[in-house]
């Protein structure tokens, strides 16, 4: 497929523009890009009425992580209304080159749960993104907690996170885990769950579920395309 055909816009959903090349990514065993992850985050946000859940887009999470001066983040973060959110989820990418769009080779996620004042990092590949998640955490913690200090909250590397069985499904593990966390949060039992969402993620984010999610996202896109 030529470059022009691959770059052809096939769908605009909320603020996300998908290209024909995104269908190829979902049709084969390939690494998910920013657009597909942002699209699925947008789908989850649109299908859930809760106003205290925020799923941060990959591009915004990347900028928060790599902003040269965290003091410059205040105006950038204000529209997100972080202090009004009880659950905030950030995708984490291991791209260290701010000049390279859609770089990196691994996705993980960092979730903040205000009710427990805890940050949790889920990494499906042996904590490969630990350094990048910590960098994001240090950049955002003062703004998300309404304080410039770090120390009263908790940060957890969740060692129980399900591990991918290949080198390309990390983005799908992120999306599957986000879906599970949101469902856990919205269940009536979750508010008193001292183990947070860990058991739900361990039970529901399986290789089969991840494989099916790739097909599900592709179907969602094609269904929305057919309704244009």
C-alpha positions in Angstrom: 0.0 0.0 0.0 1.4 3.4 -1.0 2.0 6.1 1.6 -0.9 8.2 0.4 -3.3 5.4 0.7 -2.0 4.4 4.1 -2.4 8.0 5.3 -6.0 8.3 4.1 -8.3 9.4 6.8 -11.0 6.7 7.4 -12.7 7.9 10.6 -12.9 11.0 12.9 -14.2 10.1 16.3 -14.4 12.9 18.9 -10.9 14.4 18.6 -9.3 11.3 17.2 -8.5 10.9 13.5 -7.8 7.3 12.3 -5.9 6.4 9.1 -6.1 3.4 6.9 -2.8 2.2 8.2 -4.4 1.8 11.6 -6.7 -0.9 10.2 -3.6 -2.8 9.0 -2.1 -2.5 12.5 -5.2 -4.0 14.0 -5.5 -6.7 11.3 -2.1 -8.1 12.1 0.2 -8.8 15.0 1.5 -5.3 15.3 2.4 -2.8 18.0 -0.5 -0.4 18.7 0.2 3.3 17.9 -1.0 6.4 19.8 -4.0 6.9 17.6 -5.5 3.5 18.3 -5.0 3.8 22.0 -6.4 7.3 22.1 -9.4 6.0 20.0 -10.2 3.2 22.5 -9.7 5.5 25.5 -12.2 7.9 23.8 -14.7 5.0 23.3 -14.4 4.0 26.9 -14.9 7.6 28.1 -18.0 8.1 25.8 -19.6 4.9 27.0 -19.2 5.7 30.7 -21.3 8.5 32.3 -18.9 9.0 35.3 -17.4 12.5 35.4 -14.7 11.6 37.9 -12.8 9.2 35.6 -10.2 10.7 33.3 -8.4 8.6 30.6 -5.5 10.8 29.4 -4.5 10.6 25.8 -1.0 9.2 24.9 0.1 12.6 23.5 -0.8 14.5 26.6 0.7 11.8 28.9 3.9 12.0 26.8 4.1 15.8 27.1 3.6 15.6 30.9 6.4 13.1 31.1 8.9 15.1 29.0 8.0 18.7 29.7 11.4 20.4 30.4 10.1 22.4 33.3 7.3 20.9 35.5 6.3 24.5 36.5 5.2 25.0 32.9 2.7 22.3 33.2 0.2 24.2 35.3 -1.6 26.0 32.5 -1.4 22.9 30.3 -3.0 20.6 32.9 -5.7 23.0 34.0 -8.3 22.0 31.4 -8.0 18.3 32.6 -9.4 19.3 36.0 -7.3 16.7 37.7 -8.4 17.7 41.2 -12.0 16.8 40.3 -11.1 13.3 39.2 -11.1 10.3 41.5 -9.6 7.9 38.9 -7.0 9.1 36.4 -5.2 6.7 33.9 -2.1 7.6 31.9 -0.6 5.5 29.1 3.2 5.3 29.5 5.5 5.1 26.5 9.3 4.5 26.6 10.1 7.0 23.9 12.9 9.2 25.1 13.1 11.3 21.9 10.7 14.2 22.1 11.4 15.0 18.5 10.2 11.6 17.3 6.4 11.3 16.9 4.9 8.0 17.8 8.3 6.6 18.9 9.1 4.1 21.6 8.7 0.3 21.7 6.6 -0.4 24.8 3.4 0.7 26.4 2.4 0.4 30.1 -0.1 2.4 32.2 0.0 4.5 35.4 -3.3 4.8 37.3 -4.1 7.2 40.2 -7.0 6.4 42.6 -7.7 9.4 44.8 -9.8 7.5 47.3 -6.7 5.5 48.3 -4.3 8.3 47.3 -2.3 5.7 45.4 -0.5 5.5 42.0 -0.2 2.1 40.4 2.0 1.1 37.5 0.9 -1.8 35.4 3.6 -3.1 33.0 3.0 -6.3 30.9 6.7 -6.8 30.3 8.7 -7.2 33.5 8.6 -3.5 34.5 10.3 -2.4 31.3 8.8 1.1 31.7 9.5 1.5 35.4 11.8 4.5 34.8 9.3 6.2 32.5 6.4 5.6 34.8 8.3 7.1 37.7 9.2 10.1 35.5 5.6 10.7 34.7 4.6 10.2 38.3 7.1 12.8 39.5 5.9 15.3 36.9 2.2 15.0 37.7 1.9 14.1 41.4 2.0 17.7 42.7 -0.8 18.8 40.4 -3.0 15.7 40.8 -2.8 15.9 44.6 -3.0 19.7 44.8 0.4 20.0 46.4 3.9 20.6 45.3 5.3 18.0 47.6 5.8 14.3 47.1 5.7 11.7 49.9 2.2 11.3 51.4 0.9 9.3 48.5 1.8 5.7 47.6 3.4 4.5 44.4 3.1 0.8 43.6 4.7 -1.3 40.9 2.1 -4.0 40.5 4.0 -7.2 40.2 0.7 -9.1 39.7 0.2 -7.4 36.3 -0.5 -10.1 33.6 2.5 -10.5 31.4 2.3 -10.4 27.6 3.4 -13.6 25.7 4.8 -11.8 22.7 6.7 -8.6 21.8 3.8 -6.6 20.3 0.7 -6.8 22.4 1.7 -4.3 25.1 -0.8 -1.6 23.9 -3.6 -4.2 24.0 -2.7 -5.1 27.6 -2.9 -1.4 28.4 -6.4 -1.0 26.8 -7.6 -4.3 28.3 -6.4 -3.2 31.8 -7.9 0.2 31.5 -11.3 -1.3 30.5 -11.1 -3.7 33.5 -10.1 -0.9 35.9 -13.0 1.3 34.7 -15.5 -1.6 35.2 -14.1 -2.3 38.6 -14.4 1.4 39.6 -18.0 1.5 38.5 -19.1 -1.6 40.3 -20.8 -1.1 43.6 -18.4 -3.4 45.4 -15.3 -1.7 44.3 -15.3 1.2 46.8 -14.6 -1.1 49.7 -12.1 -3.3 47.9 -8.8 -3.0 49.8 -7.0 -4.8 47.1 -8.1 -2.2 44.6 -8.6 -3.6 41.1 -5.6 -6.0 41.1 -7.7 -9.3 41.3 -10.0 -8.1 38.5 -7.1 -7.3 36.2 -5.4 -10.6 37.0 -8.5 -12.6 36.2 -9.8 -10.6 33.2 -6.6 -9.5 31.3 -5.7 -12.8 29.7 -4.0 -13.6 26.4 -7.3 -14.7 25.0 -9.1 -11.5 26.2 -6.3 -9.4 24.7 -6.5 -11.2 21.4 -10.2 -10.7 21.3 -9.8 -7.0 22.1 -7.7 -6.5 19.0 -10.6 -7.9 16.9 -13.1 -5.9 18.9 -11.4 -2.5 18.3 -11.2 -3.3 14.6 -14.9 -4.1 14.5 -15.7 -0.9 16.4 -13.8 1.2 13.8 -15.5 -0.6 10.9 -18.9 -0.2 12.4 -18.4 3.5 12.9 -17.1 3.8 9.4 -20.2 2.2 8.0 -22.4 4.7 9.8 -20.6 7.8 8.4 
